[in-house]
Amino acid sequence: MNHPHPIPTKTPWQRWFLSLDAAMIAFGRVILEKFAAIAGFFGFCWQLLKSLPLAFRNFHFTVEQMYLIGITSIPLVCLTSIFTGAVAAWQAAYNFADYVPLRYVGMAVGKSVMLEVGPVLTALVVAGRVGAAMAAELGTMAVTEQLDAMRCLDLNPYRYLLAPRLLAGMVMLPMLTILSSFVAILGALAVVTLFKDLTPEGFFAGVRLFYTNWDLFVGLLKSFVFGILISLFGCYFGFTSSHGAEGVGRATMASVVYTNVSVLICGFLISNFLL
C-alpha cells in the first residue's frame, strides 16, 4: 500500500547546506564560549586587583605564600640556573672560537642572562612548580565546597586566599630572578675558567663591558609581570575548578600551559617595546 503523502528526499545540495549550517552553529557556539571564558577571566582579574590592598590587613598570609613561592623554590631555581649559565657560556665560546676574543663570552652571557634567560627560565620553573600547586590547592578547595563554606561564613576568598598569592608572586619572582641570574653567571664563570682557559678577571671584564642599568631594569620588569601572570592563572583555574578530581587535573594542566605561553609572549612584547 503506497503512502498517500510520500516523504520527499533531500537532494545532495540540501544535505550539504544542512551540514554546513550545523557546522556553523557549532563553530559559533565555540566562539561564544571562548568569549565568555575571556570575559570571565578579566572579571576575575578585576575582582582580584580590587582585593589586593586588603592583603596588607592580614599580611601573615602573604608572608606564608612568599615562603612557599620563593624560599622553597630556591634549590630548583639554582640547580637549573647553574647549568643554564654553563651551557650558555659553552655555546658562546664555541660560536666565538677563532673569530671573537673569549673575553666577549662574559658580555654575551651577562646580556642574555639578565635580559632573557634569567627572567624566563625562572618564570617557567616557578610556573611548573608553584603555579600548578596553586591551581591544585584552590581547585581541591573548590570541588570540596570549602570556598562555598568561606562565603557562607562571610569570608572573602579573594582577600584571604587569592590576594596574598598575587602579592607574593609580584614580590618573589624578581628576587628569584636576581638569584637565578647570579647563579647562572657563576655557572658560566666555572665553565670558562675550567675548560676555556679564560681568567675570572677577563670574564667579569666582559660582563661589565656593555652593561647598563636599563638591562637590569628590563629583566626585573619582566620577572614582575611574570609573577603576576603565574599567580593570576594559577588562582583563576583553581578557583573556577569543577567536576571533581578530573576537573582539578584539567585546571592544573591549563594553568601551566596558559602561564608558559603567556610568559613567552609577554617576554617578547616587553623586549620589543623597551629594547
C-alpha positions as CSV (number, residue, x, y, z in Angstrom):
1,M,0.0,0.0,0.0
2,N,1.5,3.3,-1.1
3,H,1.8,6.1,1.4
4,P,-0.7,8.9,0.5
5,H,2.0,11.5,1.2
6,P,5.4,10.2,0.3
7,I,8.3,11.8,2.3
8,P,10.4,13.9,0.0
9,T,14.0,13.0,-0.2
10,K,16.7,15.7,0.3
11,T,19.0,16.5,-2.6
12,P,22.7,16.3,-2.1
13,W,22.8,20.1,-2.1
14,Q,20.2,20.3,0.6
15,R,22.2,17.8,2.7
16,W,25.4,19.8,2.2
17,F,23.7,23.1,3.2
18,L,22.3,21.4,6.3
19,S,25.6,20.0,7.4
20,L,27.2,23.4,6.7
21,D,24.6,25.1,8.8
22,A,25.2,22.6,11.7
23,A,28.9,23.2,11.5
24,M,28.5,27.0,11.6
25,I,26.2,26.7,14.6
26,A,28.8,24.6,16.4
27,F,31.6,27.0,15.5
28,G,29.6,29.9,16.7
29,R,28.8,28.2,20.0
30,V,32.6,27.5,20.5
31,I,33.4,31.2,19.7
32,L,30.8,32.4,22.2
33,E,32.1,30.0,24.9
34,K,35.6,31.3,24.3
35,F,34.5,35.0,24.6
36,A,32.5,34.1,27.7
37,A,35.6,32.5,29.2
38,I,37.8,35.5,28.4
39,A,35.2,37.9,29.9
40,G,35.1,35.7,33.0
41,F,38.9,35.8,33.3
42,F,39.1,39.6,33.1
43,G,36.2,39.9,35.6
44,F,38.1,37.6,37.9
45,C,41.3,39.7,37.5
46,W,39.3,42.9,38.3
47,Q,37.9,41.4,41.4
48,L,41.3,40.2,42.5
49,L,43.0,43.5,41.8
50,K,40.3,45.3,43.8
51,S,41.0,43.0,46.8
52,L,44.8,43.3,46.5
53,P,45.1,46.2,49.1
54,L,43.1,44.0,51.6
55,A,46.1,41.6,51.6
56,F,48.0,44.0,53.8
57,R,45.5,43.7,56.6
58,N,46.4,40.0,57.0
59,F,50.0,40.2,55.9
60,H,50.9,37.0,57.6
61,F,49.0,35.1,54.8
62,T,51.2,36.9,52.3
63,V,54.4,36.1,54.2
64,E,53.4,32.4,54.2
65,Q,52.9,32.5,50.4
66,M,56.2,34.3,49.9
67,Y,57.9,31.4,51.7
68,L,56.1,28.8,49.6
69,I,56.7,30.6,46.3
70,G,60.2,31.9,46.9
71,I,62.1,30.1,49.6
72,T,61.0,26.6,48.7
73,S,61.8,27.3,45.0
74,I,65.4,28.3,45.6
75,P,67.0,24.8,45.2
76,L,65.3,24.1,41.9
77,V,66.0,27.6,40.6
78,C,69.6,27.4,41.5
79,L,70.0,23.9,40.0
80,T,68.5,24.8,36.7
81,S,70.3,28.2,36.6
82,I,73.8,27.0,37.1
83,F,73.6,24.5,34.2
84,T,71.8,27.1,32.0
85,G,74.7,29.5,32.6
86,A,77.2,26.8,31.9
87,V,75.5,25.8,28.7
88,A,75.2,29.5,27.6
89,A,78.9,30.0,28.2
90,W,80.0,26.8,26.4
91,Q,77.8,27.7,23.4
92,A,79.1,31.3,23.3
93,A,82.7,30.1,23.5
94,Y,82.0,27.6,20.7
95,N,80.5,30.2,18.5
96,F,83.2,32.8,19.2
97,A,86.1,30.3,18.6
98,D,88.7,31.7,16.1
99,Y,86.6,34.7,15.4
100,V,85.9,36.7,18.6
101,P,88.1,37.1,21.7
102,L,86.9,34.9,24.5
103,R,86.6,37.8,26.9
104,Y,83.4,38.7,25.0
105,V,81.8,35.5,26.3
106,G,81.2,37.3,29.6
107,M,79.4,40.1,27.7
108,A,77.2,37.6,25.8
109,V,76.3,35.6,28.9
110,G,75.7,38.6,31.0
111,K,73.4,40.3,28.5
112,S,71.4,37.1,27.8
113,V,71.1,36.1,31.4
114,M,69.9,39.5,32.7
115,L,67.5,40.2,29.8
116,E,66.0,36.9,28.9
117,V,67.4,33.7,30.2
118,G,67.1,34.6,33.9
119,P,63.5,36.0,33.9
120,V,62.1,33.5,31.5
121,L,63.8,30.4,33.0
122,T,62.8,31.4,36.5
123,A,59.2,32.0,35.4
124,L,58.9,28.7,33.6
125,V,60.4,26.8,36.6
126,V,58.1,28.6,39.1
127,A,55.1,28.1,36.9
128,G,55.6,24.4,36.7
129,R,56.2,24.1,40.4
130,V,54.2,26.9,42.2
131,G,51.5,27.7,39.6
132,A,50.5,24.1,39.4
133,A,50.4,23.8,43.2
134,M,48.2,26.9,43.4
135,A,45.7,25.6,40.9
136,A,45.6,22.1,42.5
137,E,45.2,23.5,46.1
138,L,42.5,26.0,45.1
139,G,40.8,23.5,42.8
140,T,40.6,21.0,45.6
141,M,39.0,23.6,47.9
142,A,36.6,24.5,45.1
143,V,35.4,21.0,44.4
144,T,35.1,20.1,48.1
145,E,33.0,23.2,48.7
146,Q,35.5,24.8,51.0
147,L,35.2,28.1,49.1
148,D,31.4,27.9,49.4
149,A,31.8,27.4,53.2
150,M,34.0,30.5,53.3
151,R,31.3,32.6,51.6
152,C,28.7,31.3,54.0
153,L,30.9,32.5,56.9
154,D,31.2,35.9,55.2
155,L,34.9,35.4,54.5
156,N,36.0,36.8,51.2
157,P,38.2,34.2,49.3
158,Y,39.7,37.0,47.2
159,R,41.1,38.6,50.4
160,Y,42.2,35.6,52.3
161,L,43.3,33.2,49.6
162,L,43.9,34.9,46.3
163,A,45.3,38.4,47.0
164,P,48.1,37.1,49.2
165,R,49.2,34.7,46.4
166,L,49.2,37.5,43.9
167,L,51.2,39.9,46.1
168,A,53.7,37.2,47.0
169,G,54.2,36.4,43.3
170,M,54.8,40.0,42.5
171,V,57.4,40.3,45.2
172,M,59.2,37.0,45.0
173,L,59.7,36.5,41.2
174,P,62.0,39.5,40.9
175,M,64.0,38.2,43.9
176,L,64.2,34.7,42.4
177,T,65.3,36.2,39.1
178,I,68.2,38.1,40.7
179,L,69.3,34.9,42.4
180,S,68.9,32.9,39.1
181,S,71.0,35.4,37.1
182,F,73.7,35.4,39.8
183,V,73.9,31.6,39.8
184,A,73.8,31.4,36.0
185,I,76.8,33.8,35.8
186,L,78.7,31.7,38.3
187,G,78.0,28.6,36.3
188,A,79.3,30.4,33.2
189,L,82.4,31.5,35.1
190,A,83.1,27.9,36.1
191,V,83.0,26.7,32.5
192,V,85.2,29.4,31.0
193,T,87.8,29.2,33.8
194,L,87.9,25.4,33.9
195,F,87.6,24.5,30.3
196,K,88.2,27.5,28.1
197,D,91.4,29.0,29.7
198,L,89.8,32.4,30.5
199,T,90.6,34.1,33.7
200,P,87.9,35.3,36.1
201,E,89.1,38.9,35.6
202,G,88.7,38.6,31.8
203,F,85.3,37.0,32.2
204,F,83.9,39.7,34.5
205,A,85.5,42.4,32.4
206,G,83.4,41.1,29.5
207,V,80.3,41.1,31.7
208,R,80.9,44.8,32.6
209,L,81.8,45.7,29.1
210,F,78.4,46.7,27.7
211,Y,76.4,46.5,31.0
212,T,73.7,49.1,31.5
213,N,71.3,49.6,34.3
214,W,68.5,49.5,31.7
215,D,69.2,45.9,31.1
216,L,68.7,45.0,34.7
217,F,65.5,47.1,34.9
218,V,64.0,45.4,31.9
219,G,64.9,41.9,33.3
220,L,63.3,42.8,36.6
221,L,60.2,44.3,34.9
222,K,59.8,41.0,33.0
223,S,60.0,39.0,36.2
224,F,57.5,41.3,37.9
225,V,55.0,40.7,35.1
226,F,55.7,37.0,35.0
227,G,55.0,36.8,38.8
228,I,51.6,38.4,38.1
229,L,50.8,36.0,35.3
230,I,51.8,32.9,37.3
231,S,49.6,34.0,40.2
232,L,46.6,35.0,38.1
233,F,46.4,31.9,36.0
234,G,47.1,29.6,39.0
235,C,44.4,31.3,41.1
236,Y,41.9,31.6,38.2
237,F,42.0,28.0,37.0
238,G,42.0,26.6,40.6
239,F,39.2,29.0,41.8
240,T,37.0,28.0,38.8
241,S,37.6,24.3,39.0
242,S,34.6,21.9,38.9
243,H,33.7,18.2,38.2
244,G,35.7,16.7,41.0
245,A,39.2,15.3,40.7
246,E,39.2,15.2,36.9
247,G,38.4,18.9,36.9
248,V,41.2,19.7,39.3
249,G,43.6,17.8,37.0
250,R,42.4,19.8,33.9
251,A,42.7,23.1,35.8
252,T,46.3,22.3,36.9
253,M,47.3,21.4,33.4
254,A,45.6,24.5,32.0
255,S,47.3,26.8,34.5
256,V,50.8,25.6,33.5
257,V,50.1,25.7,29.7
258,Y,48.5,29.2,29.7
259,T,51.2,30.6,32.1
260,N,54.1,29.3,30.0
261,V,52.6,30.6,26.7
262,S,51.8,34.0,28.2
263,V,55.3,34.2,29.7
264,L,56.9,33.7,26.3
265,I,54.5,36.2,24.6
266,C,54.9,38.9,27.2
267,G,58.6,38.4,27.3
268,F,58.8,39.1,23.5
269,L,56.4,42.1,23.8
270,I,58.4,43.7,26.6
271,S,61.7,43.2,24.7
272,N,60.1,44.6,21.6
273,F,58.9,47.8,23.2
274,L,61.7,48.5,25.7
275,L,64.9,47.3,23.9
